[in-house]
Structure formats: structure tokens, C-alpha cells
């Protein structure tokens, strides 16, 4: 079976290093918020090009808490692409705001022309989602400034790519990401010390001024991140290598999203009018694929893309022979 993700291979590669680091911290009685957590927060901030990083138990928590800390008016409208994982929209609702679903362009990012038409007096912010490991479009910060909107970036899939000039960005280190904690860890990164300080207070129950939650990463997850941060460039290089192989061999046979410069290819997507049949054919040949995303879509391009898009195996631990096998099967379709 050619699997979409090979968590077992990844774990086998780093097991001894992670266990050794975790043992050092846990043997000294530190299970959360120790020196190793502070060290990885510094490394994550630096890699994201931001001044501050606050880790959370999940990217979803980081986004929901970051949005809540904005203290927008109750039921304030927040623009968000409909084509995204449900966690993005849930975070807006959990923060007490109203998500306004927008269509996307051919890079699968929010269509700013479509978003323009949805802005009202109640619109206060936008959650810009960067899919497939892509960076945000270069003009998003200026667009937000023109429209007097707060920019928040959901960069869950894009750690390693440049982050937007946002109030804050959130990152994910879930098991399918190039840099994983082997858990559900996430982070909020920002250049604003006030935003970072509020996030730190509110990830551990908060105070009278800011409602908080309990969302700390464990020493074990921090240990995994410490090791995997050191491997990130290697893993991203491998994913790019696989992506370029797919491009070279499948051009003319399948369509691709408009991948933006700087993409890390945390997921690799192709488009096909016969997506479901193609997926079934690959499954018969023991090739696992994914559909990101296939919920009920109402926006025209979101609906169209949700019916066409198929995610191919491209994790860092897939072998060259497995890539060749995927390509061969796709060419024979």
C-alpha cells in the first residue's frame, strides 16, 4: 500500500532522539512549559519570521483563542474562505463571531474580489487560509488596510513558507504536517508583544480581563518538535522534489492548482473531472489518496473545486519507487 502519510516511518526515524529528550525533561519532573518549550517557541518564531511564538495544544485552540482575544463586537462578521477545514470556521464561531463564507480563486485562497462584495459595516476581520503549504498573496495586508479589516492568517498547512503581515498567524504541528509533534500541537506567531502576552495568559485559564482555556503542549510533544524542527528543511526539500516529479510527469494529463511561489507542498493536489472514479482506481491499486475538502460547498468555485480535487501521496517518507507507482497508475487512467 502506498500511503498518503507514513507516520510510522517518520517515528522510526526520530524515535530514539525524541525519547531521549523527553526522558531528560520528564525525569526532572517537568511535563509542561519547561525550558524545551521555551526553546522551540523561539525557534518557531524565528522560522516563521515573527518576533513571538506561543504554543497551544492545537492549532484550532490557537486560532479560536487568538480571535477571542481580539475582543471584536459580539457577532462581528469575519470573512473566511468556504474552502477550508471545518476547524477554521468553528474557531470563528467559538470566538463568538459570525463567519461570512467567501469563494476562492485558482490558488484555493480567498478570492478578494468576491470578498469585497461581502463587506458590511459589521465586517471586522478576515481569516486568510493558506492551503497546500502556500504563502498568502503579496497584497493581502494592503487590501485589509484599505478595507479597515484585521488580518488573521490560518497558516496551519504552511509552516516553512513566508507568513503574512498579519495581527497573528497560526500554525499546526499535527501528524500529517512536515514538522510534527506526533500530536495535535499548534502555535500562534506574531510581531505584536501585546497579542503574544494575551495568548500566553489565556492558554492557561486567563484572567478577569481575558477568558482563557487550558491548552498547553506536553514535554513529549515539545521534544518531538525540537527534533523535527531540525529536519524541516530536509522534509520540505523532499516534498518539493516529489511535487516537481508529479508536475513533470503529469502535465497535460491533469490540471493543478495555481501554486504560489514559496509553496512548501505540505499537500499536493491535482484536479480531475472524474475525481471519484480516479480515486477508486487508485484504491484498487493500493494507492491511498485524500479529498481536501469535500463538505457541502455553496460558493461556485468552492463547489467546483471540491468535486475535482484529489490529494496525492507526497509525505517526506514516501520512496522513489512509490512515487513512480503513483505516476504510472495516474498515467494509465
N, C-alpha and C positions, 0 to 999 in steps of 0.2 A: 504493500500500500504506500503510495506517495501521499504523505500527509500535508495538510495546509500549514501546520505548525509542528515543530519537533521539540517540544518542551523537554522530553526525556533526554535527547541528545545534548541539549543545552545544559541541563542539570548535571549530566555525567561529566561534562567538560569542566565545570566550575565547582563541583560538589566539595572537594577537599578544601579549597580556598575559602568558600563561604562558611563551611562548618567550623573551620579553624578560627575565623574572625568572630563568628557568633559565640563560639565557646569561650573566647577570651572575655567578651563583654558579659555574657550570662554567668560565667564563673565568678565574676566580681560583683554580681548581684544587680546588674543593670539590664533591664529588659526593654526599656523605652527611653527615648530622649537623652541618650548618653553622648559621649564625645564623638562616636562614629556617626550619629545622626547629624550633629552639627557640621561635621566634616563633609558629608555628602551633600548637605544643603548648600555649602559654599561651592562645591564642585558643580552642582546642578545649575546654580545661579550663573556661574561663570560660563558654562557651556551654552546656556540659554541667552547669554548676552544681557543679563539683568543684574541689578545690584543685590537683590534679596530673594531668598527662596524659603518657603515654609512647606514642609512635608505634611501630608494628610494620609489617612488610612485608605483613601481612594481619590481618584480624580473627580468623581461625582461629588464627594464631600467638599473638595477644594473649590469647585465651581459654585455649588449651592451656597456655601458659607461666604465665599468672596462676593457673590451677588447680594446676599443678605446684608453684608457689611456696608454696601453702597448706600443703604437706607433711602432708597427711592420711595416716592409716594406709594401708598397702598394701591395695588392693581395697576401700577405703571406698566406701560407696554414696552416689551423688549423684542426687537427684531431678531429672528433666528431662522436659519435655513431649515426647510422641512426635511431635506435630505440629510439626515444625521442620525446618530444613535439616539435612542429614546432618552438616555441619561441627560443629554443636553437640555431637552425640553423639560424634563422632570425637574432639573435643578432650578430653572426659572420659576416653575410653579412652587417648589419648596421654599423659595426665597420670598414668595408672596406676590409675585408679579404675573403679568399676562403675556404669554408668548404669542408673537404675531408671526405666523409661518410665511416664509418667503421662498420664491423659486430660486433655482441655482443655474449657473452658466455651464459651459462645456468643460470647465475645470472642476466641476462639482462644488464650487464655492458659491456663496450667496451672490445673486445677481443684483448689483447695486441699482440698476435701472428699475427692476421690479420692486426693490425695497423702497426706492424713492416715492413710489406711488402709495405706499402703505404708511408713511409717516404722518402722524397726527400730533395734536398738542400734548397728548398723553405719552408719546414715544420718548423714552428717556435713554435708552441704551441699545446696543446691538451685541449679540454674541456671534462672533465670526468664527466659523468652524473650518479648520484646515484639515481636509481629508487626504488620505493616502501618503502622508508624510510631506505634504507640500507646505511651503510658506504662504503667508497671506499675500494678497495682491498689494503692490507697492503703494497704491494711492488710497488705501482704506483709512489710514489715520487722517488724511486731509479731508476725505469725504465725511468722516464723523465730525470733524471740527466744523466744517461748513454747515452741517445739519444739527449742530449742538447736541451730539449724542456721545455718551460714554462708550468707549470701545473696550470690550472684553473679548479675549481670544481663547477659544477652546482648541488648544493645540495638543489634544490627547494623543493624536497619531503622529505628531510632528517633532518630537524631541530630536535635536540634531540639525534641524532646519532653522533658519533665522526666525526669531519671534517678532510679532508685530509691535509697533509703538503704542501699546495698549495700557489701560489702567492696571490690568494684570492679565496674565496668561496662565492657563492650567495645563498640566502635563500628566500623562498616565504611564505607569510602570507595571501594568497588568501583564499576565503571562504571554500574551501574543505580541507584545511590543519589543522592538530591537534591544532596548535596555529595560530589563525586567527585574522586579523584586521577587518573582515567583509567588506573588500575592496580588493584592489589589491596590497597592500604594499609588499615591499621586502627589502632586505638588502645585503650589501657587508661586509664580515668579513675578516680580515687579521691580520697577525702579523707585517706587514711592515707599519711603520708610513707614509712613502712616498706615498704608494698606497692609504692609508686612506685619506691623505691630498688632493691628487689629486681628489679622489672621492667626497670629500666634496665640493671642488671648482667647479667641473664640474656638480654636480647635480643641481646647481643654476647658469646656463649660462656660467660658466667657465671664462677663461681669454684669453689673447693673446697667451699663450703657449698651453692651453688645451681647445679644443672645448667642450662646455657644453650644457646642456639641462635644462629644468625646471621639476624637479622630486622630489618634497617634499611630505612627508606624512602629513596628516591633524592631528589636535589635537584629533579629534574624533577617527581616526584610532589608534593613539598613546594610547589613553585611553583604547581602546579595547585590544590592545596588553599588556598594563600594567596588566589588569585583567587576560587575558588568559595565560600570562607567569606564573602567579601563579598557574594556573590549568594544566600546561603542563604535569607534571609527572602523575597526575591523569588521564588525557586523554590518554597518551601513555600506561599506565598500562591497561586501558580498551581495547585499541586496541590490545595489546598483548594477553589479556585474550580471546578476540574473535578469534584472529588468532589461538591460541592453541586449541580452541574448533573446529575450522574448520579442523585443522591438525588431531586431534584425531578422528573425526567422518568421515572424507572424505578420509583418507589414504587408498590406494588400489583402490579407486573409481576414483580419479582424480590425475593428476600429478601437482606438484607445481614447481615454480622457485627454484633455489638453493638460499635460503635466507641466507645471511651472518650474522655472529654473531654481535649483536648490532643493528639489524634491529628494527625500530620502527613501522613497518607495517602501514605507512600512507596510503597505499593502500594494499589490499590483493587480489592476483591474483591466479587463477587456470588455468590449461591448459586442453583443450579437443579437440579431432579431430572433434567433432561435435559442435563446439563452437556456431555457428549461430543458430542451432536447439535448443541447450541448452538455449541460451539467450531468444529465442522466447517462450520456455516452461515456463521459469521463469516469463516472462512478462505476460503470460496468467494467472499465479498465483499471479499477482500483486506484483512481486518482481523485483525491479529495479536493473539493473547491468550496467556496463560500459565496453567499449573497449578502452584500452590504450596500444597501439595506432594502428590505422587501416588505415594509409595513404599508399600510393604506396611505397612498400619497394623493393629494388633491391638486397640487401645483403642476402645471402642464409638463415642464421639463423634468421635474422630480419624478412624476409618474412614468414618463418615458424612460428615464434612466434606471428606475427601479425594476423595470421589466427587461432591461437589456444587460445589466451589469453583472459580471462574474469575476470573483476574486480567485487568482491562481496561486498555487504554492510558490512562495519566494522567501521563506524564512532563511536565516543565516546558515542553518544546518542541513539544508537540502543539498544532495550531492549533484555533481555534474550529470551523472547518468540519469538521475531522477528528473532533472530539468529536460534533458534530451527526450526522455519518455513522455513528458507532458507535451512538449512541442510536436513530437511525432503524432501523438493522438489528436492534437488540435489540427494539424495539417491534413489528417485523414478524414476529418469531419466534413 
